[in-house]
Amino acid sequence: MSEIVRGVIARTAGAPVELADIIIPDPGPHDVVVRVLACGVCHTDLTYRDGGINDEFPFLLGHEAAGIVDRIGDSVTEVEVGDFVVLNWRAVCGRCRACRRGRPWYCFDTYNAEQKMTLGDGTVLTPALGIGAFADKTLVHEGQCTRVDSTIDPAVAGLLGCGVMAGLGAALHTGQVGRGDSVAVIGCGGVGAAAVAGAVLAGATTIIAVDRDPAKLAAAAEFGATHTVDASAEDSVARIQEYTNGFGADVVIDAVGRPETWEQAFYARDLAGTVVLVGVPTPDMRIAMPLLDFFSRGGALKSSWYGDCLPERDFPTLIELHRQGRLPLELFVSERIALDEVEKSFDTMKSGRVLRSVVVL
């Protein structure tokens, strides 16, 4: 039987979001209804609201979520009713060319729910990243649910669903940071702070945080950065080189995603070093650089999609590291808000005063 719940929707590009009644249909064979306990407010949600992803309005926003499995389809085998799960937007198919090559974190044919959530008048909603979790309940594919330790605070666990995982994975998976490496992270919001935490987990000994906001630099230091650089007052490349004996960092992670920050990352790395782009550029951005510089400096230039993560492998491991006190995920939760405060949280996000606002239901 279908049910009516509350959800935060974006009807048109740039308009304030609104709280509306959402119809959750009966789950399809592989669908799961999840009662949402907490959902982080990610910049991607703001990008959806502003029409920066696509124009498939209205959107049901929210995607960094944790909750309890409430109902399941007839063919679901991955989870059971009552399971505590973190939602993800990469439910791998197991059959595409990436999966067949043993690289499921690149899956090119990920799953979403078969049934559609709608407004009361029947208008079909587009769930953000196939999730749509600024709601009392949401409908997802069973592969989008990863069971984790149920004793963990949902507001903390849910953040692995997107931004925090992207940053951690940029260091651990894409950048393949190793013991004794030097790492620089440009941009220390939620994703960049997570990249700093990932570098700590990997055993990096020199971790340089770069940002223009003193509060974000202080947060990066709390996550384990050994040096900080105020990009509003210092030459970031020169300072990174200074902190790495004049060579540049082994791995530089651009968590901003602008031409100027990517160029800084490129020149701030050591010869044969690695640049990781995890900040998301806009379609209009361009780079003009000497091709010879790409050849002569060697190394690797990588893009990090979702931190190259595999949710069923990574989420439980990272939750266990948090439980052991080795990964301070709780530091990402800057404030807890109600479902009707999402629009206000976008303004807070723009101010740079938070790493993450988290909707708690």
C-alpha positions as CSV (number, residue, x, y, z in Angstrom):
1,M,0.0,0.0,0.0
2,S,1.3,3.5,-0.9
3,E,1.8,6.0,1.9
4,I,2.1,9.8,2.3
5,V,5.2,11.3,3.9
6,R,6.8,14.7,4.1
7,G,9.6,15.6,1.7
8,V,11.7,18.6,0.7
9,I,11.3,19.4,-3.0
10,A,12.7,21.9,-5.5
11,R,10.0,22.8,-8.1
12,T,11.9,25.2,-10.3
13,A,15.5,26.4,-10.7
14,G,16.6,28.8,-8.1
15,A,13.3,28.9,-6.2
16,P,13.3,28.2,-2.5
17,V,12.7,24.6,-1.6
18,E,9.4,23.6,0.0
19,L,8.0,20.9,2.3
20,A,5.4,18.9,0.4
21,D,3.4,15.6,0.7
22,I,5.2,12.8,-1.1
23,I,3.6,9.5,-2.2
24,I,5.7,6.5,-1.5
25,P,4.4,3.6,-3.7
26,D,4.6,-0.1,-3.0
27,P,8.2,-1.2,-3.5
28,G,9.1,-3.0,-6.8
29,P,10.7,-6.4,-6.6
30,H,14.1,-5.1,-5.7
31,D,13.0,-1.8,-4.1
32,V,13.4,-0.9,-0.4
33,V,11.4,1.7,1.6
34,V,13.8,3.3,4.2
35,R,12.6,5.3,7.2
36,V,15.1,8.2,7.2
37,L,16.8,9.0,10.5
38,A,19.3,11.6,9.3
39,C,20.4,13.2,6.1
40,G,23.3,15.6,5.6
41,V,23.0,18.8,3.5
42,C,25.4,18.5,0.6
43,H,26.4,21.2,-1.9
44,T,25.1,18.9,-4.6
45,D,21.6,19.4,-3.2
46,L,22.0,23.1,-3.7
47,T,23.3,22.5,-7.2
48,Y,20.1,20.4,-7.9
49,R,17.9,23.2,-6.6
50,D,19.6,25.8,-8.8
51,G,19.3,23.6,-12.0
52,G,23.0,22.9,-12.2
53,I,22.6,19.1,-12.6
54,N,19.8,18.8,-15.1
55,D,16.3,20.3,-15.6
56,E,14.3,17.2,-14.5
57,F,12.2,19.2,-11.9
58,P,10.7,18.7,-9.5
59,F,13.5,17.2,-7.4
60,L,13.2,15.4,-4.1
61,L,16.4,16.5,-2.5
62,G,18.8,14.9,0.0
63,H,21.1,11.9,-0.4
64,E,23.6,11.7,2.5
65,A,21.4,9.5,4.6
66,A,21.1,6.7,7.2
67,G,17.9,5.0,8.3
68,I,16.0,1.8,9.0
69,V,14.6,-0.5,6.4
70,D,10.8,-0.3,6.6
71,R,9.5,-2.4,3.7
72,I,11.1,-4.5,1.0
73,G,10.1,-5.8,-2.4
74,D,9.4,-9.5,-3.1
75,S,12.9,-10.2,-4.5
76,V,15.1,-8.3,-2.1
77,T,17.9,-10.3,-0.7
78,E,20.5,-7.7,0.4
79,V,18.7,-6.3,3.4
80,E,15.8,-7.2,5.8
81,V,13.2,-5.1,7.5
82,G,14.7,-3.5,10.6
83,D,18.3,-3.2,9.2
84,F,20.2,0.0,9.9
85,V,21.6,1.2,6.6
86,V,23.6,4.0,5.0
87,L,22.3,4.9,1.6
88,N,24.6,5.2,-1.5
89,W,24.1,6.4,-5.0
90,R,26.3,3.6,-6.6
91,A,24.4,0.4,-6.6
92,V,26.6,-1.6,-8.8
93,C,25.2,-3.8,-11.5
94,G,27.8,-6.5,-11.6
95,R,27.5,-6.9,-15.4
96,C,28.8,-3.8,-17.1
97,R,32.3,-3.6,-18.6
98,A,33.7,-2.0,-15.5
99,C,32.2,-4.6,-13.2
100,R,33.4,-7.4,-15.5
101,R,37.0,-6.0,-15.4
102,G,36.9,-6.2,-11.6
103,R,36.5,-2.4,-11.1
104,P,32.9,-2.1,-9.8
105,W,33.6,1.3,-8.2
106,Y,33.4,2.6,-11.8
107,C,30.1,0.8,-12.6
108,F,28.6,2.4,-15.6
109,D,25.0,1.0,-15.1
110,T,24.1,1.6,-11.5
111,Y,20.6,0.8,-10.1
112,N,17.9,3.0,-8.8
113,A,14.4,2.2,-7.5
114,E,12.1,0.7,-10.1
115,Q,9.0,2.4,-8.8
116,K,8.6,6.2,-8.8
117,M,7.8,8.6,-5.9
118,T,5.3,11.3,-6.8
119,L,3.6,14.4,-5.5
120,G,-0.1,14.1,-4.5
121,D,-1.2,15.1,-8.0
122,G,0.8,12.3,-9.6
123,T,3.7,14.4,-10.7
124,V,6.8,12.1,-10.8
125,L,9.7,13.3,-8.6
126,T,13.4,13.0,-9.6
127,P,15.2,11.9,-6.4
128,A,18.6,13.6,-5.9
129,L,21.3,11.1,-6.9
130,G,18.6,8.5,-7.1
131,I,18.0,8.7,-3.3
132,G,15.8,11.7,-2.3
133,A,16.3,11.5,1.5
134,F,15.1,14.9,2.8
135,A,11.9,13.0,3.7
136,D,10.4,10.9,6.4
137,K,10.8,7.9,4.1
138,T,12.3,7.3,0.7
139,L,12.3,4.5,-1.9
140,V,15.6,3.1,-3.3
141,H,17.1,0.0,-4.9
142,E,18.3,-2.7,-2.4
143,G,21.8,-2.2,-3.8
144,Q,21.7,1.4,-2.5
145,C,21.5,0.2,1.1
146,T,24.6,-0.8,3.0
147,R,24.1,-2.4,6.5
148,V,26.4,-0.9,9.2
149,D,26.8,-1.1,13.0
150,S,23.4,0.1,14.4
151,T,25.0,1.7,17.5
152,I,26.5,4.5,15.4
153,D,24.8,7.9,15.5
154,P,22.7,8.2,12.2
155,A,23.7,11.8,11.8
156,V,27.4,10.6,11.6
157,A,26.9,7.4,9.7
158,G,24.8,9.0,6.9
159,L,27.6,11.4,5.9
160,L,29.5,8.5,4.4
161,G,26.8,8.5,1.7
162,C,28.5,11.2,-0.3
163,G,30.8,14.1,0.6
164,V,32.8,12.5,3.4
165,M,33.3,9.3,1.4
166,A,34.3,11.3,-1.6
167,G,37.1,13.0,0.4
168,L,38.3,9.9,2.2
169,G,38.3,7.9,-1.0
170,A,40.2,10.6,-2.9
171,A,43.1,10.1,-0.5
172,L,42.8,6.4,0.2
173,H,41.7,5.0,-3.2
174,T,42.2,7.5,-6.0
175,G,45.4,9.1,-4.7
176,Q,46.6,5.9,-3.1
177,V,48.3,7.8,-0.3
178,G,50.9,5.7,1.4
179,R,52.9,5.6,4.6
180,G,55.3,8.5,4.9
181,D,53.8,10.4,1.9
182,S,53.4,14.1,1.8
183,V,49.9,15.3,0.9
184,A,48.4,18.7,0.2
185,V,44.6,19.3,0.2
186,I,43.3,22.4,-1.5
187,G,39.9,23.4,-0.2
188,C,39.0,22.3,3.3
189,G,35.2,22.2,3.4
190,G,33.6,18.8,4.1
191,V,35.2,16.9,1.2
192,G,38.7,18.5,1.8
193,A,38.5,17.8,5.5
194,A,37.7,14.2,4.8
195,A,40.6,14.0,2.4
196,V,42.8,15.2,5.3
197,A,41.3,12.5,7.5
198,G,42.0,9.9,4.8
199,A,45.6,11.0,4.5
200,V,46.0,10.5,8.3
201,L,44.5,7.0,8.0
202,A,46.8,6.1,5.2
203,G,49.9,7.1,7.2
204,A,51.0,10.3,5.5
205,T,53.5,12.2,7.6
206,T,53.2,15.7,6.0
207,I,49.6,16.9,5.5
208,I,49.2,20.4,4.2
209,A,45.7,22.0,4.3
210,V,45.1,25.0,2.0
211,D,42.0,27.3,2.3
212,R,41.0,31.0,2.5
213,D,38.9,30.5,5.6
214,P,40.7,30.4,9.0
215,A,37.9,28.4,10.5
216,K,38.2,25.7,7.8
217,L,42.0,25.6,8.3
218,A,41.4,25.2,12.0
219,A,39.0,22.3,11.3
220,A,41.6,20.7,9.0
221,A,44.2,20.8,11.8
222,E,41.7,19.1,14.1
223,F,41.4,16.3,11.5
224,G,45.2,15.9,11.4
225,A,46.7,18.5,9.1
226,T,50.3,19.1,10.1
227,H,50.5,22.4,8.3
228,T,48.0,25.0,7.1
229,V,48.2,27.6,4.3
230,D,46.0,30.7,4.1
231,A,45.5,31.0,0.4
232,S,44.1,34.5,0.7
233,A,47.5,35.8,2.1
234,E,50.1,33.3,0.8
235,D,51.4,31.7,-2.4
236,S,49.9,28.2,-2.0
237,V,52.3,26.5,-4.3
238,A,55.4,28.1,-2.8
239,R,54.3,27.2,0.7
240,I,53.5,23.6,-0.2
241,Q,57.0,23.3,-1.7
242,E,58.5,24.9,1.4
243,Y,56.8,22.3,3.6
244,T,58.1,19.4,1.4
245,N,61.8,20.3,1.2
246,G,61.3,22.3,-2.0
247,F,60.0,19.3,-4.0
248,G,56.2,19.5,-3.8
249,A,53.8,17.0,-2.3
250,D,53.6,13.4,-3.4
251,V,49.8,13.7,-3.7
252,V,47.8,16.9,-4.1
253,I,44.0,16.8,-3.8
254,D,41.9,19.6,-5.3
255,A,38.7,19.6,-3.4
256,V,37.5,22.9,-5.0
257,G,37.3,22.1,-8.7
258,R,38.2,25.4,-10.3
259,P,40.8,26.0,-13.0
260,E,43.0,28.1,-10.7
261,T,43.0,25.5,-7.9
262,W,43.7,22.6,-10.3
263,E,46.6,24.5,-11.7
264,Q,47.9,25.1,-8.2
265,A,47.6,21.4,-7.5
266,F,49.5,20.6,-10.7
267,Y,52.5,22.7,-9.9
268,A,52.4,22.0,-6.1
269,R,53.1,18.2,-6.6
270,D,56.5,16.6,-6.8
271,L,57.9,15.3,-10.1
272,A,56.0,12.1,-10.9
273,G,53.5,13.0,-8.1
274,T,49.8,12.6,-8.3
275,V,47.0,15.2,-8.7
276,V,43.5,14.2,-7.7
277,L,40.5,16.2,-8.7
278,V,37.5,15.6,-6.4
279,G,36.0,19.0,-6.4
280,V,33.3,19.2,-9.2
281,P,33.8,21.8,-11.9
282,T,31.0,23.5,-13.9
283,P,30.7,22.9,-17.7
284,D,32.0,26.3,-18.6
285,M,35.4,26.0,-16.9
286,R,38.5,25.7,-19.1
287,I,42.3,25.3,-18.5
288,A,45.1,26.6,-20.8
289,M,48.5,25.3,-19.9
290,P,51.7,24.3,-21.8
291,L,51.4,20.7,-23.0
292,L,55.2,20.3,-22.3
293,D,54.6,20.8,-18.6
294,F,52.3,17.7,-18.6
295,F,54.9,15.6,-20.3
296,S,58.0,16.8,-18.4
297,R,56.5,16.5,-14.9
298,G,55.2,12.9,-15.4
299,G,53.1,11.4,-12.7
300,A,49.4,10.9,-12.7
301,L,46.4,13.2,-13.1
302,K,43.2,11.6,-11.8
303,S,39.6,12.4,-11.3
304,S,37.9,10.9,-8.2
305,W,34.3,9.7,-8.7
306,Y,32.7,9.2,-5.3
307,G,36.2,8.5,-3.9
308,D,36.4,5.4,-6.1
309,C,34.5,3.7,-3.3
310,L,32.7,0.4,-3.1
311,P,30.0,1.0,-0.5
312,E,29.6,-2.6,0.7
313,R,33.4,-2.8,1.2
314,D,34.1,0.7,2.5
315,F,31.1,1.8,4.6
316,P,31.3,-0.9,7.3
317,T,35.1,-0.6,7.4
318,L,35.0,3.2,8.0
319,I,32.2,2.9,10.5
320,E,34.4,0.4,12.4
321,L,37.4,2.7,12.3
322,H,35.1,5.4,13.7
323,R,33.9,3.1,16.4
324,Q,37.6,2.4,17.3
325,G,38.2,6.1,17.7
326,R,40.5,6.2,14.6
327,L,38.2,8.2,12.3
328,P,36.5,11.2,14.0
329,L,33.4,11.4,11.8
330,E,31.5,13.2,14.5
331,L,33.6,16.3,13.8
332,F,31.8,16.8,10.4
333,V,28.4,17.4,12.1
334,S,28.4,21.1,12.6
335,E,24.7,21.5,13.4
336,R,21.5,19.4,13.5
337,I,18.4,20.9,11.9
338,A,14.8,20.0,11.2
339,L,13.3,19.0,7.9
340,D,11.8,22.5,7.3
341,E,15.2,24.2,7.8
342,V,16.9,22.9,4.6
343,E,16.5,26.2,2.7
344,K,18.1,28.1,5.6
345,S,20.9,25.6,5.7
346,F,21.9,26.5,2.1
347,D,22.6,30.0,3.3
348,T,24.6,28.7,6.2
349,M,26.6,26.5,3.7
350,K,27.4,29.5,1.5
351,S,28.7,31.4,4.5
352,G,31.3,28.7,5.1
353,R,30.4,28.4,8.8
354,V,29.7,24.6,8.7
355,L,31.2,21.4,7.4
356,R,27.8,19.8,7.4
357,S,24.3,20.6,8.5
358,V,22.4,17.4,9.2
359,V,18.7,17.0,9.0
360,V,17.6,14.8,11.9
361,L,14.1,13.2,11.7
